[in-house]
Structures are given as C-alpha cells and as structure tokens.
Amino acid sequence: MNIAINGLFLSLKNTGGGRYLTDLVAGLQPFGRDIKYFLFTNNNINRNKIVSSPFVETIDCGWMIRFRPSRILWENLILPEVIKKRKIDLLHAAGFTLPGRISCKSVITIFDMTFFTMPQLHLASKVAYFQKMIPVALKKADKIIAISKQTKNDIINIFGVAQDKIRVIYIGAGKEFRVISDKDAVEGIKQKYGLPKKYILFVGTIEPRKNIKGLIHAYEVLKKKGYEHKLVIVGKRGWHYSDIFEAVRRLKLNSDIIFTDYVLGQDLPFIYNGASIFVYPSFYEGFGIPVLEAMSCGIPVVTSGVSSLPEIAGEAALLINPMDIEGISISIDKILRDSHLANALVKKGLDRASLFSIEKLIAETVQVYKEVLSSS
C-alpha cells in the first residue's frame, strides 16, 4: 500500500498548519510490511531538511509548489498524474483541498472554517478560491480530519456533512515546550532577542484575526496602572498588519511594545518560560496551539472564550470576550497581582496540556488511514 501526503504546508513551517504537518510526518511509521509513505514537496524543503523520517520518501515536485498560483496548478493538474504514476492508494491532503480529479482514496485535514464563518479575516482571493474548493473536497474525501470539535461542528452546520465522516484529532505541543529550570539559559535567549526582565507575551501571526490591536489597547490600560511589564509580540507579519503598528505609534507605546518578528523554533520555549503571562485574545481559532505551548511551559494564560479556545483551554485559563478591551486588561491585571491565582493556573495548565500529544495525533491519524484503506 502506498500512502502519499501533500506537503504544501511545509513551506509554511512556522504556521499552525506547517507545524502540524511537520510533527505528523516526522513521527509516521509503517503499520504493515507493505506500507510505504511518500511526501510530495519541493526541493527547498528537501535541502533544508525540515522533515526527517526514515519511513517517508520525499518526492521533489519542483520549484513551482512554493508559489500559490503555480501550486494550485500543480495540485490540480500535475498531482493527479503523479498519484497514478506512483500507484498511490491513499492521499492525505493536509490543507483544506483535494485535486479536482483523483484516482485513489483520500483523507483531508480541515483546520478551521473561517473562509465561510469569518471571510473578512482573509484576503478576498483566498476566500474566493477556498469557498469554491473546500465544499468539493469535503464531498469527495473518504474521511475528514478536524483539529477540534468546533471545526467539526462548523463543517456539519455549514455543509451538512455526516458526523461519522469526520474524525476530531487534536494537535499537541512538542516536547521542547516544557518548564525550563535553567534560568541562565532563559536569560541568554531573552538577551539574544532584546527582551526585558518582565513581559506579557503573545505568539502568533501578525494579522487581524489574532486581535493584536485589542491586546495593545488592553496593554495601554495596564501601563496607566503603573505596570513595568513590556508587551512582547512574537510572530511574522501576515496581512493587514500596518494598522497594528500604527496603533502602537498612535498610542506612543513604541518603547513598551517589542516585535521580535520570526524567532528560531528552538528559542521559542525559552521565550515562553521568560514571560510573566501569555495572552491570546484571538477572534477565532480552529485550535490555538500557542495556548498549549504556553501551558506546557508553565505560564498562566488569558485567552478568548470563543471558537475552539475554551475547548482547548478548559478551566486552565482565564477566558475573555475578545471584543472587551477592559475585560482583557482586568484579567491580565488579576493574574499579575495575584500570585495564588497565577500559580493555580500554571498547575491547571500543565495538567491540561498533558492531555494533548503529538503521539496521539500520529496514532489517531494512522488509524484513519487504516479505516479508509480497509473500506470497500
């Protein structure tokens, strides 16, 4: 049996989708003597060894997969022919869409349904493409993997897909996200990125959906209360980010808010460990992996009480209305001034994060492969 994985998201390795795919592929092992895995990707991925697995053969699909218009053509015109040539029995499309025509069984991963529920949070061109392609993929796929119950419910409510066609498989934080006892090492990474002694942390793409402007306004309220903490925002620029930087300038918080841009993956756990609190006031998430990462590092968390975030955080975080600036600032203030509350959230967070793991993600995904391959 030949199982192929469309690795287009690996070119976006610092996004949730990219990390999902990296963790999945790196941990795959054959579940039978005749099982072979193939990863369709590009030579840039191969050269940088983003994924390394002795059980997965990486197939270079050329430079064109790196660029969105060419990638769409590759997926719909070239990929079906590659599937035939390689005699693929199952294709796992880990990123919303399937080729228009396909000669094998298929599994698709859906991260969220924001192209339908909150289209204003995406580029119009992306919305137009995915609103056309996702319904076709949902109908065509043999099984659908949703990364949260929220995403599963959205799929059912919007398209009426049968519940038994969808499997919820949670993501887990990597083992590198942990409580680090070596304080000198934490301080070394803080110095590397110019981080202050005390800071409030956000991690995520700088784009409207993450509600960073709301966080900045909540932080301004805290500054007026006399807190010394800086606000550290870790993440690459997405789209419509200029309003966020303009808000910082307008509020005269340039010296108080630090944008690190991209940070090395191995440095991120140390940045979490150095924070006083993690705040993630997103308007919508299909999962929200930074919440788990922060909890795994022993940091108290404030996050939104909407979409999948309550499902992931449980009772281990303070939940806020992302539209309520004062509410966000009040929750941060509570944790910063109440060490007993902070310590209780840290303990609950560590317990909560332990319920999610990459090992579960891999095992449950392989079980889906087995079910699809064994079906008539």
PyMOL commands that set and color helices and strands:
alter all, ss='L'
color gray80, all
select helices_A, chain A and resi 8-12+16-27+43-48+63-66+68-85+114-117+119-121+124-140+149-159+163-165+183-192+208-210+212-224+242-250+268-273+289-296+309-313+325-337+339-353+358-374
alter helices_A, ss='H'
color red, helices_A
select strands_A, chain A and resi 2-6+36-41+56-60+90-93+105-110+143-146+166-168+199-203+230-234+257-261+277-280+301-304+318-320
alter strands_A, ss='S'
color yellow, strands_A
deselect
rebuild
show_as cartoon
